[in-house]
Amino acid sequence: MTAVRAALAPLWRLLPLVTRHRGAFWWTLGAGLLTQLGVLALGLLGAWLLTSTLRGDRAAVVPLAAALLLTAALCALTSWREAYVAHDLAYRVLADLRGRVFGALRRSLPARRRQRHSGDLGAVALGDVETLEWLYAHTAAQALVSGVLLAVTTGFSLLLTPWLLLAWGPALLVIVALPWCTGRMAARRGAELAAANAGLHAQVVETVAGLRELTEAGALGRHRAQLADGTRALSRAQRRVAAVGGLETAVADLAVAVAGAAALGIAATGMAGDPTLAPVTFTLATVALGPIGQLSNLLRNLGSLLASAGRIDAVLAAPPATVPPAAPAAPADGPLVFERVGFRYLPDGPAVLTDVALTVRPGETVALTGPSGGGKSTLVSLALRLWDPDQGRVTLGGVDLRELADAELRARVTAVPQQVDLLTGTVGENIALAAPEASAERLRAAAAAAGLLDPAAGLPRGLDTPVGERGAGLSGGQRARVGLARALLPEPRVLILDETLAHLDAHAEAALTAVLRARSADRVTLVVTHRASTLRAVDRVLGVHGGRVTPADAVTGPDPGAAPAH
Ligand SMILES: Nc1ncnc2c1ncn2[C@@H]1O[C@H](COP(=O)(O)OP(=O)(O)OP(=O)(O)O)[C@@H](O)[C@H]1O
């Protein structure tokens, strides 16, 4: 029993999603119940009409025929209403669930990305949400309706003849017992299918994103062969799931057919008493088989439903990469300080940053340089609070970043990453992402500071220049400038440039550096770079090597242009 409760736990934990749409759910339930009861009434009225005709009871025929017509019209009405409200509920639950899953992914993404592909996450977000939408929007209400209908037909059967229960009781037992017998195998096959699906999804996303690199490396053919392998693995998993499902369907259908034949036998042999009641008896028995079939359908899909619910539950329950402060502190202006910071990506992984002490004052531009894998980007991530340090703290104006509200932090510390990701739209829309409330003047000022409005930037349509998916249509330098304008728009207190200037030619880099310096009187500027010209232009150069920050000379050798580090 405990095992069953544990298996069903993810479904229960996700149940509040429907309770938030109680109104729509009750409408669906009510309309479904009316429709099913209407179908039962139609069957019974039809059978009664037949019985009256057989008995030659002419007085009953006209009112029964009228009642039959009226019930049919009402049935059509409730059936239409049920379809409408069920879909309304479906789309509400779908939107709600997707929003929650994406919200949870956003909170925990920096931590999760280390273990999972974005395609895999996409499969969770979209595929599993679709599955659960089907459960909560359609099946939960249908199962309740089936239960009520079964109770009603059982009551009628007992009034008429308890023998009828002998006809479909065993069928019900078989259908309920079947999923428990095949449950373990179905769960294993369902998990294999989900894994194959997510794997192929991840492969496809990666291939599309890396199409250019794969073509240039001449690796597209090999990659296509891998995709074909993934597709074959998926279809093998699908066949195995279909084999279990097919077996269950066959046994359930056989049980229902045997129950139908038994009901026919009971009706025909007069076990229900008056032989003229045979049509009513048979109708009652067969109407009861409808909900049994629906329950069988639900139970058959329980394995994949539980697998989807488990994965969504895991995403929703994943701890956030950073915990928002209960009572945010007031932000303050001042230096960006790393106080004896230590960090590792995985609890049992190597230390990536060790005992880092670093102070950058407002108005100062500090360059971080050093070998690949030294820890520069990790330092940047901690300044952006994508993660929290394991030891020490990072402060801005004396306030621990952990105590700042997320919106305050995002407006005060901005960065231009190595690869600027842009969304489909225009250059202006992409810049405005950082501060949608910013005026048109502020937007233009940020674009001008990033050099986007210079003819040399090569954007004759300026802010209206269209941008394709993931920045298609813009050069690396243009993307870097859009990223810079986006980072400048909120007028941050800390600006971080992670290899941004490397995308520009020497002339553009010098012009941009001059603009940034002129406008950074009260701003902390951190530049991650290997370029000698940039290193010469900053106030201080620090080396990051093996997770430690040292004066640059100790790492990179004497740099004639660099100011002494401390
Ligand atoms: N998401 C991650 N999960 C696990 N380890 C990571 C992750 N990101 C980086 N690392 C590891 O942390 C170390 C520091 O990486 P980081 O990207 O900070 O170096 P970097 O100095 O910025 O390198 P580069 O100059 O090549 O960008 C490396 O050993 C890297 O393999």
Ligand as a Chemical Component Dictionary entry (heavy atoms), coordinates in Angstrom:
data_LIG
# 
_chem_comp.id                   LIG 
_chem_comp.type                 NON-POLYMER 
_chem_comp.pdbx_formal_charge   0 
_chem_comp.three_letter_code    LIG 
# 
loop_
_chem_comp_atom.comp_id 
_chem_comp_atom.atom_id 
_chem_comp_atom.alt_atom_id 
_chem_comp_atom.type_symbol 
_chem_comp_atom.charge 
_chem_comp_atom.model_Cartn_x 
_chem_comp_atom.model_Cartn_y 
_chem_comp_atom.model_Cartn_z 
_chem_comp_atom.pdbx_ordinal 
LIG N1  N1  N 0 28.755 24.609 -15.643 1  
LIG C1  C1  C 0 29.877 24.011 -15.253 2  
LIG N2  N2  N 0 29.832 22.828 -14.599 3  
LIG C2  C2  C 0 30.961 22.214 -14.175 4  
LIG N3  N3  N 0 32.195 22.720 -14.344 5  
LIG C3  C3  C 0 32.302 23.894 -14.988 6  
LIG C4  C4  C 0 31.164 24.597 -15.481 7  
LIG N4  N4  N 0 31.565 25.746 -16.069 8  
LIG C5  C5  C 0 32.919 25.746 -15.957 9  
LIG N5  N5  N 0 33.354 24.647 -15.318 10 
LIG C6  C6  C 0 34.773 24.330 -14.977 11 
LIG O1  O1  O 0 35.250 25.363 -14.129 12 
LIG C7  C7  C 0 36.583 25.713 -14.456 13 
LIG C8  C8  C 0 36.651 27.234 -14.711 14 
LIG O2  O2  O 0 35.897 27.504 -15.886 15 
LIG P1  P1  P 0 35.659 29.005 -16.390 16 
LIG O3  O3  O 0 34.705 28.947 -17.514 17 
LIG O4  O4  O 0 35.326 29.856 -15.239 18 
LIG O5  O5  O 0 37.104 29.361 -16.926 19 
LIG P2  P2  P 0 37.579 30.625 -17.798 20 
LIG O6  O6  O 0 38.802 31.128 -17.123 21 
LIG O7  O7  O 0 36.476 31.583 -17.983 22 
LIG O8  O8  O 0 37.934 29.924 -19.178 23 
LIG P3  P3  P 0 37.902 30.588 -20.690 24 
LIG O9  O9  O 0 38.976 31.612 -20.763 25 
LIG O10 O10 O 0 38.210 29.409 -21.543 26 
LIG O11 O11 O 0 36.515 31.113 -20.886 27 
LIG C9  C9  C 0 36.971 24.868 -15.650 28 
LIG O12 O12 O 0 37.732 23.774 -15.173 29 
LIG C10 C10 C 0 35.670 24.384 -16.210 30 
LIG O13 O13 O 0 35.817 23.093 -16.761 31 
# 
loop_
_chem_comp_bond.comp_id 
_chem_comp_bond.atom_id_1 
_chem_comp_bond.atom_id_2 
_chem_comp_bond.value_order 
_chem_comp_bond.pdbx_ordinal 
LIG N1  C1  SING 1  
LIG C1  N2  SING 2  
LIG C1  C4  DOUB 3  
LIG N2  C2  DOUB 4  
LIG C2  N3  SING 5  
LIG N3  C3  DOUB 6  
LIG C3  C4  SING 7  
LIG C3  N5  SING 8  
LIG C4  N4  SING 9  
LIG N4  C5  DOUB 10 
LIG C5  N5  SING 11 
LIG N5  C6  SING 12 
LIG C6  O1  SING 13 
LIG C6  C10 SING 14 
LIG O1  C7  SING 15 
LIG C7  C8  SING 16 
LIG C7  C9  SING 17 
LIG C8  O2  SING 18 
LIG O2  P1  SING 19 
LIG P1  O3  DOUB 20 
LIG P1  O4  SING 21 
LIG P1  O5  SING 22 
LIG O5  P2  SING 23 
LIG P2  O6  DOUB 24 
LIG P2  O7  SING 25 
LIG P2  O8  SING 26 
LIG O8  P3  SING 27 
LIG P3  O9  DOUB 28 
LIG P3  O10 SING 29 
LIG P3  O11 SING 30 
LIG C9  O12 SING 31 
LIG C9  C10 SING 32 
LIG C10 O13 SING 33 
# 
